[in-house]
């Protein structure tokens, strides 16, 4: 078990310090839930993977007005909270491929691909749930896959990153099933039913 420098409650406080929008908080909670379930599936450290999901966009609230600054503050914030370079570099890795100055690299580790596809899938899942009047309880893989194929739906969601689920050994169907179930488990916390 990896030793994390802060508790989940402290991580939530850290997130809320820099992020005020409910939609952003929903995204962090959904990313946390999917990462935790991916860790469980692969026999990895659930607490560590969940913490990555929760904190991956810690600086979004203070950098989203200028996408070029996203992930520039995260290392400072996370270092001050006691996280090590390994955790910070994993957080940074989800920004690879977005042409953010100073954030270059290629995801190589399973945990990096997991974080990237998990946090990206939340946008598609949440948008589809909202289209269904906020209902996720009966969402099916088949319907989500149809929205995935429709490039006009949630157009900003990078399908190429969601497909990285295959690099962690999951088919798109398996990944969507796990992800839908993860978000279902916290539906009440993220304004869905």
C-alpha positions in Angstrom: 0.0 0.0 0.0 1.4 3.3 -1.1 1.6 6.0 1.6 -0.3 9.0 0.6 0.5 12.3 2.3 -3.1 13.4 2.8 -6.4 11.8 3.5 -9.3 11.8 1.0 -11.1 14.5 3.1 -8.0 16.7 2.9 -7.8 16.0 -0.8 -11.4 17.2 -1.2 -10.6 20.3 0.7 -7.6 20.9 -1.6 -9.8 20.5 -4.7 -12.4 22.8 -3.3 -9.8 25.5 -2.4 -9.0 25.9 -6.1 -12.2 24.7 -7.8 -15.6 26.2 -7.1 -17.7 24.9 -10.1 -20.0 22.0 -9.3 -19.5 20.5 -12.8 -15.7 20.4 -12.2 -16.2 18.7 -8.8 -18.5 16.2 -10.4 -15.8 15.4 -12.9 -13.2 14.8 -10.2 -15.5 12.6 -8.2 -16.4 10.5 -11.3 -12.7 10.2 -12.3 -11.9 9.1 -8.7 -14.7 6.4 -8.8 -13.6 5.0 -12.2 -9.9 5.0 -11.2 -10.8 3.2 -7.9 -12.7 0.5 -9.8 -10.0 0.1 -12.4 -7.5 -0.4 -9.5 -9.8 -3.0 -8.0 -10.1 -4.8 -11.3 -6.3 -4.9 -11.8 -5.4 -5.7 -8.2 -3.7 -2.3 -7.8 -3.7 0.2 -4.9 -7.2 1.5 -4.9 -6.6 4.4 -2.6 -3.6 5.6 -4.7 -5.4 5.3 -8.0 -8.5 7.0 -6.6 -6.4 9.8 -5.3 -5.0 10.3 -8.7 -8.4 10.5 -10.2 -9.6 13.0 -7.6 -6.6 15.3 -7.9 -5.7 15.0 -11.5 -7.1 18.5 -12.4 -6.4 20.2 -9.1 -5.4 23.4 -10.8 -8.2 23.5 -13.4 -10.2 26.0 -11.5 -7.4 28.6 -11.6 -6.0 27.8 -15.1 -9.1 27.0 -17.2 -9.3 30.6 -18.5 -6.0 29.9 -20.3 -5.7 26.3 -21.3 -2.0 26.8 -21.9 -1.5 27.2 -18.2 -3.4 24.0 -17.2 -1.1 21.7 -15.2 1.4 24.4 -14.6 0.2 25.1 -11.0 -0.6 21.4 -10.2 3.0 20.4 -9.4 3.3 23.3 -6.9 0.0 22.6 -5.2 0.6 18.9 -5.0 4.2 19.3 -3.8 3.0 21.7 -1.0 0.5 19.0 0.0 3.3 16.5 0.3 3.0 14.4 -2.9 6.1 13.0 -4.4 7.5 13.5 -7.9 6.1 10.1 -9.1 2.5 11.1 -8.2 3.0 14.5 -9.7 4.4 13.1 -13.0 1.4 10.7 -13.2 -1.0 13.7 -12.8 0.9 15.6 -15.5 0.8 12.6 -17.9 -3.0 13.0 -18.5 -2.1 16.3 -20.2 0.1 14.7 -22.9 -1.2 15.2 -26.4 -3.1 18.4 -25.6 -0.4 20.7 -26.9 0.0 22.4 -23.6 3.4 24.2 -23.4 5.8 22.4 -21.1 3.6 19.3 -20.9 5.1 17.0 -23.4 5.6 13.3 -23.3 4.0 10.0 -24.1 2.0 7.8 -21.8 3.8 4.5 -21.2 2.6 3.1 -17.9 -0.7 1.3 -17.3 -1.6 3.8 -14.6 -1.1 6.7 -17.0 -3.3 5.2 -19.7 -5.9 4.4 -17.0 -6.0 8.0 -15.7 -6.2 9.5 -19.2 -9.0 7.3 -20.4 -10.9 7.3 -17.1 -11.0 11.1 -16.7 -11.8 11.6 -20.4 -14.7 9.1 -20.3 -16.5 11.0 -17.5 -17.3 13.8 -20.0 -19.0 11.4 -22.4 -20.9 9.5 -19.6 -22.1 12.7 -17.8 -23.2 14.3 -21.1 -25.1 11.2 -22.1 -26.7 11.0 -18.6 -27.8 14.7 -18.8 -29.3 14.0 -22.2 -31.3 11.3 -20.5 -32.7 13.8 -18.0 -29.8 13.1 -15.5 -30.6 9.4 -15.5 -27.7 6.9 -15.3 -29.3 4.1 -13.3 -30.4 2.3 -16.5 -27.6 3.5 -18.9 -26.3 0.7 -21.1 -23.0 0.2 -22.8 -24.8 0.0 -26.2 -26.3 3.5 -25.9 -23.0 5.0 -24.6 -21.1 3.4 -27.5 -23.6 4.9 -30.0 -22.8 8.4 -28.5 -19.1 7.6 -28.6 -19.3 6.9 -32.3 -21.3 10.2 -32.9 -18.5 12.7 -33.1 -20.9 15.6 -32.9 -22.1 14.5 -29.4 -19.9 15.9 -26.7 -17.6 16.9 -29.5 -14.8 18.2 -27.1 -14.4 14.7 -25.7 -11.3 13.1 -27.1 -12.3 9.6 -28.4 -8.7 8.8 -29.1 -7.8 9.0 -25.4 -10.8 6.9 -24.3 -9.6 4.2 -26.7 -6.4 4.0 -24.6 -8.4 1.6 -22.4 -7.2 -1.0 -24.9 -3.6 -0.3 -23.7 -4.6 -1.4 -20.2 -6.2 -4.6 -21.5 -9.8 -3.6 -21.6 -12.1 -3.5 -24.7 -14.2 -0.4 -25.1 -17.3 -2.3 -24.0 -15.6 -3.6 -20.9 -14.2 -0.2 -20.1 -17.6 1.5 -20.6 -19.4 -1.1 -18.5 -16.9 -0.6 -15.6 -17.1 3.2 -16.0 -20.9 3.4 -16.1 -21.1 1.3 -13.0 -18.6 3.4 -11.2 -20.5 6.6 -11.8 -23.8 4.8 -11.0 -22.3 4.1 -7.5 -21.9 7.8 -6.8 -24.8 9.1 -8.9 -26.3 11.0 -5.9 -23.0 12.8 -5.3 -22.8 14.1 -8.9 -26.4 15.2 -9.5 -27.5 12.1 -11.4 -30.1 9.5 -10.7 
